[in-house]
Amino acid sequence: MTHIQTQALSHIPSDIVSLGDYERVAADFIRRDILEYINGGVADDSTLSANRSVFDQLKLYNRIISNFSSDSCSDNGNASTHTELFGRTLTHPLLLSPVAHQQLVHPQGELATAEAARAMNTPMIISTLSNTPLAQIAKTAERSWFQLYWQPHREANLALIKQAEDAGCEAIVITLDAPVNGLRNRAQRAGFRLPDSINEVNLMGLPQAPARELNPGDSIVLKGFMADAPNMEDLHWLRQQTSLPLLAKGVSHPADAKQFIQLGFNGLIISNHGGRTLDTLPASIDLLPAIRQAVGKDVPLLLDSGIRRGTDVIKALALGANAVCIGRPQMWGLAVAGALGVAHCLKILKEEIEVSMALCGCANIKNITPDILVNPPASIHSRARHLGDM
Ligand SMILES: Cc1cc2nc3c(=O)[nH]c(=O)nc-3n(C[C@H](O)[C@H](O)[C@H](O)COP(=O)(O)O)c2cc1C
């Protein structure tokens, strides 16, 4: 068995300069079964690998006649990575995706991530399944959103939302693409089980799912778990429970996207859960243009799944996203160097966004248009968002 380094570092090794480096080095700090749980996709990892390969296949133009410093340049003076989301400014179009069970890789878990988020001025989306109470995380992070996994009792959902509101969370995200766990074959092969020491503290004391009486031969998936998944009425009810911006995460079908907006949701996170739910779903980035077309130019769209480079971020923005989120790199950074590691991941990505914008000739976020892509997908409609003709 390979030796696992148990203590996170208090410095950053000089050979870590990219999120990919964090992935490589994290393998020395995370027990193998836990690593398979974190890094794995589902079934044959088809979606997991598409999340990377589709970004790689999209090619960028560099623009080499600089207008950043020209007095006549209309963008002069507002060169910046700043963007607006729900009336608040983001210094970079980047957030931390909700990631459960962060104490699996570091004793401080989510609190260390929250420290990094605060230091790097990046909103953290707190998972329902955090191992630290959400109020404590929100206080440390300063800027946070809360991610809700639907609970079978409405009052449990309400209690979680109220806690999030009281803790100052700026938005509520309901994740809807995982009513049952995907086929986590890699974690299964490695014998992964959630250790007894890892607690879902936000759910403690809340009413749990009623025991379902199934007849012999009934499917626990279809008649059990899916019976607890939220339906249209539940989503309508949820919309009435908070005045905070409400987003649906896990959207892939344009028709679903439209329905959420009709229900009064304020934004969507296009995500395949990092390839962890239904294998052979397309890469999120592949779905983005059609969803932008379906919802129009004004609905905030975020995207995650596979974002590892600044170039990925500007490709997503070029295709119609307002911002992106990262998932696994949080766990890699945490495992290697705690809060310092996560902050370093964010710093790397933010600097990469700036370099990518500079080399593509984009002085600010509005300048990131489909024109920077050599081979935009045929279905692209996000151009209209930028040209304002939708
Ligand atoms: C270990 C792990 C735990 C996760 N926990 C949650 C969660 O609690 N809620 C949720 O909505 N998504 C969860 N996700 C999915 C992430 O929010 C995100 O969609 C995904 O990680 C993005 O892909 P990336 O890892 O390629 O960046 C989790 C992902 C991982 C890897």
The ligand as an SDF file (V2000), in Angstrom:
LIG
                    3D

 31 33  0  0  0  0  0  0  0  0999 V2000
  -16.6930   14.8970   -3.1850 C   0  0  0  0  0  0  0  0  0  0  0  0
  -17.8060   15.6620   -3.8180 C   0  0  0  0  0  0  0  0  0  0  0  0
  -18.8950   16.0340   -3.0660 C   0  0  0  0  0  0  0  0  0  0  0  0
  -19.9320   16.7650   -3.6520 C   0  0  0  0  0  0  0  0  0  0  0  0
  -20.9810   17.1600   -2.8790 N   0  0  0  0  0  0  0  0  0  0  0  0
  -21.9880   17.8870   -3.4320 C   0  0  0  0  0  0  0  0  0  0  0  0
  -23.0570   18.3640   -2.6280 C   0  0  0  0  0  0  0  0  0  0  0  0
  -23.1050   18.1530   -1.4340 O   0  0  0  0  0  0  0  0  0  0  0  0
  -24.0250   19.0720   -3.2520 N   0  0  0  0  0  0  0  0  0  0  0  0
  -24.0120   19.3350   -4.6040 C   0  0  0  0  0  0  0  0  0  0  0  0
  -24.9110   19.9770   -5.1290 O   0  0  0  0  0  0  0  0  0  0  0  0
  -22.9860   18.9030   -5.3760 N   0  0  0  0  0  0  0  0  0  0  0  0
  -21.9860   18.2030   -4.8190 C   0  0  0  0  0  0  0  0  0  0  0  0
  -20.9340   17.8170   -5.5910 N   0  0  0  0  0  0  0  0  0  0  0  0
  -20.8700   18.2590   -7.0020 C   0  0  0  0  0  0  0  0  0  0  0  0
  -20.1940   19.6360   -7.0800 C   0  0  0  0  0  0  0  0  0  0  0  0
  -20.9930   20.6480   -6.5250 O   0  0  0  0  0  0  0  0  0  0  0  0
  -19.8920   20.0500   -8.5220 C   0  0  0  0  0  0  0  0  0  0  0  0
  -21.0830   20.0010   -9.2690 O   0  0  0  0  0  0  0  0  0  0  0  0
  -18.8290   19.2110   -9.2060 C   0  0  0  0  0  0  0  0  0  0  0  0
  -17.8410   18.7930   -8.3100 O   0  0  0  0  0  0  0  0  0  0  0  0
  -18.2160   20.0660  -10.2930 C   0  0  0  0  0  0  0  0  0  0  0  0
  -17.3030   19.3570  -11.0400 O   0  0  0  0  0  0  0  0  0  0  0  0
  -15.7200   19.4150  -10.8170 P   0  0  0  0  0  0  0  0  0  0  0  0
  -15.4540   18.5940   -9.5950 O   0  0  0  0  0  0  0  0  0  0  0  0
  -15.2230   18.7770  -12.0670 O   0  0  0  0  0  0  0  0  0  0  0  0
  -15.3050   20.8550  -10.6540 O   0  0  0  0  0  0  0  0  0  0  0  0
  -19.8750   17.1000   -5.0160 C   0  0  0  0  0  0  0  0  0  0  0  0
  -18.7530   16.7200   -5.7730 C   0  0  0  0  0  0  0  0  0  0  0  0
  -17.7340   16.0280   -5.1920 C   0  0  0  0  0  0  0  0  0  0  0  0
  -16.5310   15.6820   -6.0120 C   0  0  0  0  0  0  0  0  0  0  0  0
  1  2  1  0
  2  3  1  0
  2 30  2  0
  3  4  2  0
  4  5  1  0
  4 28  1  0
  5  6  2  0
  6  7  1  0
  6 13  1  0
  7  8  2  0
  7  9  1  0
  9 10  1  0
 10 11  2  0
 10 12  1  0
 12 13  2  0
 13 14  1  0
 14 15  1  0
 14 28  1  0
 15 16  1  0
 16 17  1  0
 16 18  1  0
 18 19  1  0
 18 20  1  0
 20 21  1  0
 20 22  1  0
 22 23  1  0
 23 24  1  0
 24 25  2  0
 24 26  1  0
 24 27  1  0
 28 29  2  0
 29 30  1  0
 30 31  1  0
M  END
$$$$
